[in-house]
């Protein structure tokens, strides 16, 4: 039990180990954010274009009644656009307009005065601008009031770029500004276009890694960013604007991102659950591949790079995706999980071992558990998370992977230093060998002192492989949950192997499929 002063010391250390990774722009942005100084935009008009966009990816209608909507598997009657009793992520989805209608757009403009509420936060503005433009270019109608409102939104966004958050938020800001700059015909719009294009050049160079992965290492956010880049390229093709170099950049980047998405897709055609990833938010991989093909973009060839830190092994109809990745970019690890050296395995069209997924972004015990080490197919030492995840999106000290080796087909091995902060520091080293209907996992805990070690194997609800734990481990099968979508929790089972004693120690697990 910690004393009062020990708790204070721990809290201060946690804050320090979180803040020290932030960039100066993030700190300054949080302390000195100010409201925009809007220029009149009522007279801004749409630019003439030479045709319609190719078909983009459609979403299912979310409106189920006059004031009723279903997002994230939760159907609600709304009393307004900013109901304080509704989770913020659900309200964000309400403001995204992924399935616009004339009546709903008109209502939003009428009921959301400039600068008020969730709908005027930069990220919802960015997503909404892109969706309204896609709607208009595919045959939808934006009346005079909607055109004027979207122009004000673009100007508002141009002055509230989310540099304090960075990552996918700034990427979305850049895409929206570039799209708005193409859509409108006005000197003000030219400024949005230049700002958006410049922002994307910088963000692509920083955020998209050499192997095509997005640097937040979340397949779900990777897919969302890829979709937005395809949307932007699609929009740009209907305008006669001198953007050849940028179109080439967007094409090349999309091609590399498609390749990485292939690597992170199981044989059922759906994404692996690493970091904040679930179904039902981003488009399915097949939809993205088809959309890219309509734009004459194909996945690039494997460049052999492993900068993202993920490795895919295949043997027959078995696919294993292994995580030897950093938790995320140091300055923005908000979607990262304490899951280093975890893996997912599918066999044929069936998933066998699954990370637990996520069901909520709300701060609390459930969010902490879903980000924690025990929710993943990896090893926990002394009941500590490898990385100090806290609050809903915070991380203090974090595990660093190293010594990654693989032949890209039959084996992968790596280590991480996340448990070097323990009183008796240890290293977790793991090797995975994939053969014909068999998986051999060798875990080694290197160091000294006595430790409690737990190996977690989360089974898909319909999977029943034969798992032979090392004889040193005490075996238990516990009831748990798999969270394949926001708002969904499906019962499954987790096999846990537990050991307590002196280190170094090695465990060999044999899995037969």
Secondary structure as GFF3:
##gff-version 3
##sequence-region A 1 513
A	DSSP	alpha_helix	4	19	.	.	.	ID=ss1
A	DSSP	alpha_helix	24	31	.	.	.	ID=ss2
A	DSSP	beta_strand	45	46	.	.	.	ID=ss3
A	DSSP	beta_strand	63	65	.	.	.	ID=ss4
A	DSSP	beta_strand	68	71	.	.	.	ID=ss5
A	DSSP	beta_strand	74	77	.	.	.	ID=ss6
A	DSSP	alpha_helix	88	96	.	.	.	ID=ss7
A	DSSP	alpha_helix	102	111	.	.	.	ID=ss8
A	DSSP	three_ten_helix	118	120	.	.	.	ID=ss9
A	DSSP	alpha_helix	122	137	.	.	.	ID=ss10
A	DSSP	alpha_helix	144	158	.	.	.	ID=ss11
A	DSSP	alpha_helix	167	183	.	.	.	ID=ss12
A	DSSP	beta_strand	184	185	.	.	.	ID=ss13
A	DSSP	alpha_helix	187	207	.	.	.	ID=ss14
A	DSSP	alpha_helix	219	236	.	.	.	ID=ss15
A	DSSP	alpha_helix	244	263	.	.	.	ID=ss16
A	DSSP	alpha_helix	285	294	.	.	.	ID=ss17
A	DSSP	beta_strand	310	315	.	.	.	ID=ss18
A	DSSP	beta_strand	318	323	.	.	.	ID=ss19
A	DSSP	beta_strand	343	347	.	.	.	ID=ss20
A	DSSP	beta_strand	350	353	.	.	.	ID=ss21
A	DSSP	alpha_helix	365	371	.	.	.	ID=ss22
A	DSSP	three_ten_helix	373	375	.	.	.	ID=ss23
A	DSSP	beta_strand	379	381	.	.	.	ID=ss24
A	DSSP	beta_strand	389	390	.	.	.	ID=ss25
A	DSSP	beta_strand	394	395	.	.	.	ID=ss26
A	DSSP	beta_strand	401	406	.	.	.	ID=ss27
A	DSSP	beta_strand	411	416	.	.	.	ID=ss28
A	DSSP	three_ten_helix	418	421	.	.	.	ID=ss29
A	DSSP	beta_strand	426	435	.	.	.	ID=ss30
A	DSSP	beta_strand	438	447	.	.	.	ID=ss31
A	DSSP	beta_strand	450	458	.	.	.	ID=ss32
A	DSSP	beta_strand	466	468	.	.	.	ID=ss33
A	DSSP	beta_strand	474	482	.	.	.	ID=ss34
A	DSSP	beta_strand	490	502	.	.	.	ID=ss35
A	DSSP	beta_strand	505	512	.	.	.	ID=ss36
###
